[in-house]
Amino acid sequence: MTGSTAGEYQVRPTRDVFTPLGEPDVTEKPNDGEVVYAQGDRVLCRHWNHRDADQTKVGEETRNIVFMLERISETAVPTARLEEAQATLTKTRSATRGSGRDGGYQRTAANHDSLAT
């Protein structure tokens, strides 16, 4: 990993620049008021979950990974389909047990409507 991502994370309006995944020499200025995942003054992910930072890329030394499953609406992705994706992810993750790569597992749900800007 390019940088440490240990510590507290925030979901907040941006005030910082962003380094796109795979482009460590490039910086972007997110739109004013755009909600980002951040750690201190580093933007780790923008466009909710669709644009990851170079600092958060997964590499051979990576021991902890966060997977985000989200949907625009229940019409677009029915609850059964979302639950199927969660089950597949859990099953895939379980296959790593005993490989020395299992860093623990925590399932959390968030509703974007409940996030204050």
N, CA, C and O of each residue as an XYZ file, in Angstrom:
468
protein
N       0.838     -1.165      0.000
C       0.000      0.000      0.000
C       0.886      1.233      0.000
O       1.930      1.258      0.652
N       0.471      2.245     -0.726
C       1.262      3.457     -0.847
C       1.375      4.196      0.469
O       2.439      4.733      0.777
N       0.301      4.241      1.263
C       0.327      4.943      2.535
C      -0.501      4.208      3.561
O      -1.328      3.365      3.213
N      -0.286      4.522      4.822
C      -1.054      3.892      5.881
C      -2.467      4.443      5.890
O      -2.681      5.640      5.698
N      -3.432      3.555      6.116
C      -4.805      3.999      6.278
C      -5.316      3.639      7.671
O      -6.519      3.471      7.874
N      -4.392      3.521      8.630
C      -4.786      3.263     10.006
C      -5.292      4.564     10.610
O      -4.749      5.633     10.330
N      -6.314      4.481     11.428
C      -6.827      5.668     12.095
C      -8.288      5.905     11.787
O      -8.956      5.060     11.190
N      -8.781      7.064     12.199
C     -10.195      7.413     12.072
C     -10.551      7.850     10.650
O      -9.784      8.552      9.992
N     -11.722      7.423     10.195
C     -12.237      7.793      8.880
C     -13.450      8.684      9.055
O     -14.129      8.629     10.080
N     -13.722      9.506      8.050
C     -14.891     10.374      8.066
C     -15.594     10.304      6.720
O     -14.954     10.123      5.684
N     -16.906     10.447      6.742
C     -17.689     10.693      5.540
C     -18.125     12.141      5.696
O     -18.897     12.476      6.593
N     -17.611     13.011      4.795
C     -17.825     14.451      4.974
C     -17.703     15.181      3.648
O     -17.192     14.633      2.672
N     -18.179     16.431      3.616
C     -17.937     17.239      2.413
C     -16.432     17.466      2.258
O     -15.722     17.643      3.249
N     -15.958     17.461      1.036
C     -14.520     17.590      0.805
C     -14.024     19.008      0.991
O     -14.753     19.987      0.831
N     -12.765     19.069      1.333
C     -12.024     20.337      1.389
C     -10.581     20.084      0.960
O      -9.702     20.921      1.164
N     -10.356     18.913      0.361
C      -9.001     18.468      0.046
C      -8.894     18.006     -1.403
O      -9.892     17.933     -2.120
N      -7.670     17.696     -1.823
C      -7.446     17.141     -3.159
C      -7.488     15.621     -3.089
O      -7.461     15.037     -2.006
N      -7.556     14.986     -4.259
C      -7.717     13.542     -4.381
C      -6.681     13.013     -5.359
O      -6.466     13.608     -6.415
N      -6.034     11.898     -5.019
C      -5.076     11.228     -5.901
C      -5.729      9.950     -6.420
O      -5.897      9.003     -5.652
N      -6.105      9.891     -7.709
C      -6.815      8.725     -8.248
C      -5.997      7.436     -8.177
O      -4.769      7.452     -8.264
N      -6.711      6.323     -8.018
C      -6.107      5.002     -8.005
C      -5.331      4.774     -9.290
O      -5.857      4.989    -10.383
N      -4.077      4.338     -9.165
C      -3.230      4.068    -10.324
C      -2.597      5.301    -10.944
O      -1.907      5.198    -11.958
N      -2.824      6.472    -10.346
C      -2.267      7.721    -10.870
C      -1.625      8.519     -9.731
O      -2.089      9.615     -9.415
N      -0.573      7.990     -9.113
C      -0.003      8.617     -7.919
C       0.567     10.021     -8.139
O       0.790     10.748     -7.171
N       0.805     10.410     -9.384
C       1.342     11.741     -9.662
C       0.268     12.742    -10.084
O       0.587     13.866    -10.474
N      -0.994     12.343    -10.009
C      -2.112     13.189    -10.427
C      -2.920     13.593     -9.202
O      -3.126     12.785     -8.297
N      -3.378     14.842     -9.173
C      -4.313     15.263     -8.131
C      -5.529     15.886     -8.796
O      -5.427     16.550     -9.827
N      -6.675     15.657     -8.184
C      -7.936     16.221     -8.646
C      -8.537     17.022     -7.508
O      -8.335     16.702     -6.337
N      -9.266     18.049     -7.851
C     -10.000     18.827     -6.850
C     -11.463     18.422     -6.948
O     -12.134     18.790     -7.912
N     -11.982     17.665     -5.962
C     -13.398     17.304     -5.986
C     -14.279     18.564     -5.998
O     -13.844     19.639     -5.586
N     -15.500     18.414     -6.467
C     -16.442     19.532     -6.525
C     -16.740     20.058     -5.133
O     -16.740     19.295     -4.168
N     -16.993     21.349     -5.021
C     -17.353     21.939     -3.734
C     -18.549     21.212     -3.145
O     -19.555     21.016     -3.827
N     -18.451     20.814     -1.897
C     -19.545     20.147     -1.217
C     -19.674     18.664     -1.519
O     -20.544     18.003     -0.953
N     -18.830     18.116     -2.401
C     -18.903     16.689     -2.721
C     -18.591     15.877     -1.465
O     -17.639     16.179     -0.745
N     -19.387     14.858     -1.208
C     -19.175     14.004     -0.041
C     -18.110     12.965     -0.386
O     -18.177     12.313     -1.428
N     -17.131     12.821      0.501
C     -16.019     11.892      0.284
C     -15.786     11.066      1.546
O     -16.238     11.424      2.634
N     -15.071      9.956      1.377
C     -14.528      9.207      2.497
C     -13.135      9.786      2.705
O     -12.346      9.851      1.763
N     -12.826     10.205      3.921
C     -11.549     10.873      4.162
C     -10.902     10.367      5.447
O     -11.546      9.803      6.331
N      -9.592     10.601      5.499
C      -8.821     10.337      6.704
C      -7.918     11.545      6.867
O      -6.992     11.749      6.082
N      -8.190     12.342      7.886
C      -7.439     13.584      8.033
C      -7.658     14.457      6.809
O      -8.796     14.750      6.442
N      -6.550     14.878      6.170
C      -6.668     15.725      4.981
C      -6.565     14.924      3.682
O      -6.397     15.504      2.610
N      -6.666     13.578      3.772
C      -6.582     12.732      2.573
C      -7.966     12.240      2.161
O      -8.706     11.694      2.978
N      -8.308     12.436      0.899
C      -9.545     11.895      0.344
C      -9.243     10.466     -0.103
O      -8.415     10.256     -0.989
N      -9.905      9.492      0.499
C      -9.652      8.087      0.203
C     -10.568      7.545     -0.888
O     -10.195      6.621     -1.610
N     -11.759      8.111     -1.010
C     -12.717      7.647     -2.003
C     -13.700      8.770     -2.270
O     -14.133      9.459     -1.347
N     -14.053      8.954     -3.547
C     -15.029      9.987     -3.884
C     -16.101      9.423     -4.797
O     -16.026      8.268     -5.214
N     -17.082     10.228     -5.102
C     -18.265      9.774     -5.851
C     -18.874      8.593     -5.112
O     -19.150      7.542     -5.691
N     -19.075      8.799     -3.817
C     -19.502      7.793     -2.854
C     -18.533      6.631     -2.877
O     -17.620      6.595     -2.052
N     -18.683      5.706     -3.755
C     -17.861      4.520     -3.672
C     -17.223      4.169     -5.010
O     -16.728      3.057     -5.192
N     -17.233      5.093     -5.922
C     -16.859      4.758     -7.289
C     -15.499      5.267     -7.730
O     -15.096      5.009     -8.864
N     -14.792      5.966     -6.894
C     -13.505      6.523     -7.289
C     -12.557      6.393     -6.112
O     -12.595      7.211     -5.193
N     -11.706      5.375     -6.125
C     -10.790      5.111     -5.019
C      -9.459      5.834     -5.193
O      -9.039      6.136     -6.309
N      -8.812      6.101     -4.075
C      -7.523      6.787     -4.059
C      -6.380      5.802     -4.245
O      -6.502      4.623     -3.913
N      -5.272      6.292     -4.777
C      -4.094      5.445     -4.964
C      -3.591      4.914     -3.621
O      -3.052      3.809     -3.558
N      -3.763      5.697     -2.538
C      -3.288      5.272     -1.215
C      -4.043      4.060     -0.683
O      -3.564      3.405      0.243
N      -5.206      3.743     -1.240
C      -6.014      2.647     -0.707
C      -6.007      1.401     -1.591
O      -6.787      0.477     -1.357
N      -5.141      1.364     -2.599
C      -5.124      0.184     -3.472
C      -4.683     -1.061     -2.709
O      -3.907     -0.983     -1.756
N      -5.188     -2.198     -3.143
C      -4.897     -3.482     -2.515
C      -3.630     -4.055     -3.136
O      -3.496     -4.109     -4.359
N      -2.703     -4.483     -2.284
C      -1.449     -5.073     -2.748
C      -1.134     -6.337     -1.980
O      -1.914     -6.767     -1.130
N      -0.006     -6.925     -2.272
C       0.406     -8.173     -1.604
C       0.487     -8.023     -0.086
O       0.217     -8.976      0.645
N       0.854     -6.841      0.392
C       1.021     -6.638      1.832
C      -0.275     -6.249      2.534
O      -0.287     -6.115      3.758
N      -1.357     -6.067      1.799
C      -2.641     -5.663      2.365
C      -3.186     -6.753      3.283
O      -3.210     -7.926      2.912
N      -3.620     -6.368      4.469
C      -4.165     -7.321      5.430
C      -5.624     -7.036      5.770
O      -6.317     -7.935      6.246
N      -6.112     -5.832      5.547
C      -7.490     -5.459      5.861
C      -8.092     -4.737      4.660
O      -7.475     -3.831      4.101
N      -9.289     -5.138      4.271
C      -9.961     -4.569      3.117
C     -11.397     -4.240      3.497
O     -12.039     -5.003      4.218
N     -11.896     -3.131      3.026
C     -13.292     -2.752      3.222
C     -14.005     -2.910      1.891
O     -13.582     -2.337      0.887
N     -15.083     -3.682      1.874
C     -15.922     -3.826      0.685
C     -17.217     -3.067      0.939
O     -17.847     -3.232      1.983
N     -17.602     -2.253      0.001
C     -18.851     -1.505      0.099
C     -19.827     -2.060     -0.933
O     -19.516     -2.130     -2.121
N     -20.989     -2.445     -0.476
C     -22.069     -2.860     -1.362
C     -23.164     -1.810     -1.202
O     -23.626     -1.548     -0.091
N     -23.570     -1.216     -2.307
C     -24.589     -0.184     -2.226
C     -25.493     -0.252     -3.446
O     -25.199     -0.935     -4.427
N     -26.579      0.459     -3.360
C     -27.508      0.506     -4.483
C     -28.124      1.889     -4.563
O     -28.157      2.626     -3.577
N     -28.607      2.232     -5.738
C     -29.276      3.516     -5.944
C     -30.685      3.448     -5.378
O     -31.145      4.385     -4.727
N     -31.367      2.338     -5.626
C     -32.731      2.162     -5.135
C     -33.061      0.677     -5.117
O     -32.367     -0.131     -5.734
N     -34.123      0.325     -4.406
C     -34.553     -1.066     -4.376
C     -35.090     -1.493     -5.742
O     -35.027     -2.670     -6.095
N     -35.617     -0.539     -6.508
C     -36.082     -0.850     -7.856
C     -34.910     -1.251     -8.745
O     -35.004     -2.206     -9.516
N     -33.809     -0.516     -8.630
C     -32.623     -0.805     -9.451
C     -31.954     -2.105     -9.034
O     -31.532     -2.891     -9.883
N     -31.856     -2.332     -7.731
C     -31.237     -3.546     -7.195
C     -32.138     -4.047     -6.064
O     -32.095     -3.517     -4.954
N     -32.943     -5.056     -6.342
C     -33.836     -5.583     -5.301
C     -33.056     -6.088     -4.083
O     -31.902     -6.504     -4.191
N     -33.709     -6.040     -2.935
C     -33.077     -6.463     -1.686
C     -32.528     -7.881     -1.783
O     -31.446     -8.158     -1.265
N     -33.246     -8.773     -2.431
C     -32.765    -10.157     -2.572
C     -31.439    -10.205     -3.321
O     -30.558    -10.988     -2.966
N     -31.285     -9.381     -4.348
C     -30.043     -9.352     -5.130
C     -28.899     -8.786     -4.285
O     -27.776     -9.287     -4.349
N     -29.176     -7.751     -3.499
C     -28.154     -7.176     -2.628
C     -27.725     -8.198     -1.570
O     -26.537     -8.334     -1.279
N     -28.692     -8.912     -1.000
C     -28.373     -9.943     -0.007
C     -27.582    -11.084     -0.628
O     -26.713    -11.662      0.024
N     -27.874    -11.415     -1.887
C     -27.105    -12.445     -2.598
C     -25.650    -12.005     -2.766
O     -24.729    -12.805     -2.600
N     -25.455    -10.742     -3.092
C     -24.089    -10.217     -3.227
C     -23.364    -10.257     -1.885
O     -22.184    -10.604     -1.832
N     -24.055     -9.905     -0.802
C     -23.451     -9.970      0.531
C     -23.051    -11.399      0.883
O     -21.970    -11.632      1.422
N     -23.927    -12.353      0.576
C     -23.630    -13.757      0.869
C     -22.437    -14.250      0.056
O     -21.594    -14.983      0.573
N     -22.363    -13.853     -1.204
C     -21.235    -14.247     -2.060
C     -19.936    -13.673     -1.522
O     -18.916    -14.361     -1.475
N     -19.974    -12.418     -1.118
C     -18.779    -11.786     -0.556
C     -18.351    -12.493      0.725
O     -17.166    -12.755      0.930
N     -19.313    -12.798      1.581
C     -19.003    -13.498      2.837
C     -18.405    -14.871      2.552
O     -17.438    -15.270      3.201
N     -18.970    -15.597      1.589
C     -18.466    -16.926      1.233
C     -17.040    -16.830      0.686
O     -16.176    -17.632      1.041
N     -16.804    -15.849     -0.174
C     -15.472    -15.647     -0.745
C     -14.479    -15.294      0.348
O     -13.357    -15.801      0.360
N     -14.877    -14.447      1.245
C     -14.021    -14.035      2.348
C     -13.701    -15.217      3.255
O     -12.573    -15.350      3.731
N     -14.694    -16.077      3.494
C     -14.478    -17.251      4.343
C     -13.434    -18.188      3.754
O     -12.763    -18.909      4.492
N     -13.290    -18.185      2.444
C     -12.311    -19.057      1.782
C     -10.881    -18.657      2.119
O      -9.966    -19.457      1.921
N     -10.658    -17.438      2.624
C      -9.303    -17.001      2.968
C      -8.900    -17.418      4.379
O      -7.734    -17.283      4.751
N      -9.843    -17.920      5.168
C      -9.514    -18.341      6.536
C      -8.439    -19.408      6.514
O      -8.486    -20.342      5.714
N      -7.482    -19.260      7.394
C      -6.404    -20.237      7.479
C      -5.275    -19.964      6.499
O      -4.260    -20.660      6.512
N      -5.443    -18.951      5.646
C      -4.400    -18.657      4.664
C      -3.398    -17.643      5.205
O      -2.410    -17.314      4.548
N      -3.672    -17.146      6.432
C      -2.795    -16.117      6.985
C      -3.169    -14.730      6.511
O      -2.501    -13.756      6.858
N      -4.236    -14.626      5.718
C      -4.641    -13.315      5.196
C      -5.919    -12.830      5.833
O      -6.408    -11.759      5.473
N      -6.481    -13.575      6.766
C      -7.760    -13.237      7.356
C      -7.555    -12.205      8.457
O      -7.061    -12.535      9.535
N      -7.934    -10.958      8.191
C      -7.731     -9.888      9.152
C      -8.953     -9.580      9.990
O      -8.966     -8.569     10.692
N      -9.978    -10.410      9.946
C     -11.195    -10.164     10.711
C     -12.312     -9.696      9.805
O     -12.081     -9.359      8.644
N     -13.524     -9.676     10.337
C     -14.682     -9.363      9.526
C     -15.694     -8.605     10.358
O     -15.986     -8.989     11.490
N     -16.229     -7.537      9.809
C     -17.264     -6.780     10.479
C     -18.260     -6.326      9.424
O     -17.877     -5.717      8.425
N     -19.532     -6.620      9.642
C     -20.575     -6.226      8.700
C     -21.299     -5.015      9.266
O     -21.787     -5.058     10.395
N     -21.373     -3.933      8.494
C     -22.017     -2.705      8.925
C     -22.921     -2.223      7.812
O     -22.561     -2.317      6.639
N     -24.075     -1.715      8.155
C     -25.000     -1.154      7.172
C     -25.166      0.335      7.453
O     -25.224      0.758      8.608
N     -25.239      1.120      6.388
C     -25.452      2.562      6.525
C     -26.483      3.003      5.495
O     -26.563      2.446      4.400
N     -27.238      3.970      5.847
C     -28.226      4.555      4.951
C     -27.730      5.941      4.578
O     -27.569      6.793      5.453
N     -27.483      6.186      3.289
C     -26.957      7.485      2.861
C     -27.855      8.627      3.279
O     -27.366      9.728      3.529
N     -29.172      8.395      3.364
C     -30.094      9.456      3.763
C     -29.854      9.922      5.189
O     -30.251     11.027      5.559
N     -29.205      9.085      5.991
C     -28.978      9.435      7.389
C     -27.663     10.202      7.587
O     -27.364     10.622      8.705
N     -26.886     10.388      6.532
C     -25.602     11.079      6.654
C     -25.795     12.583      6.502
O     -26.245     13.054      5.457
N     -25.460     13.319      7.524
C     -25.596     14.777      7.458
C     -24.351     15.378      6.829
O     -23.235     14.921      7.075
N     -24.549     16.398      6.020
C     -23.398     17.077      5.406
C     -23.057     18.335      6.154
O     -22.118     19.039      5.784
